[in-house]
Amino acid sequence: MMPLAMAKTGDTVTIRKVTGKDEVRQHLAELGFVVDGTVTVVSEIAGNLILQVKDSRIALDKTMANRIMI
């Protein structure tokens, strides 16, 4: 497993685990970051990721991206 922050642009990855406090995990789950869900890395700018999750594009900073394990 590695953090989502290490995924490259264009990669489609499967989420294996979400770490952090309950409220952080809940917030990420509400955005669509759930175990066994797939996420595509659209772009990466200065460590911040633009991700395609289901039908939405979501920006995550490096701190949050490091809590999502793929």
Summary of the structure (lengths in Angstrom):
residues: 70
radius of gyration: 10.5
end to end distance: 5.4
largest distance: 29.5
contacts: 196
relative contact order: 0.33
helix: 24%
strand: 39%
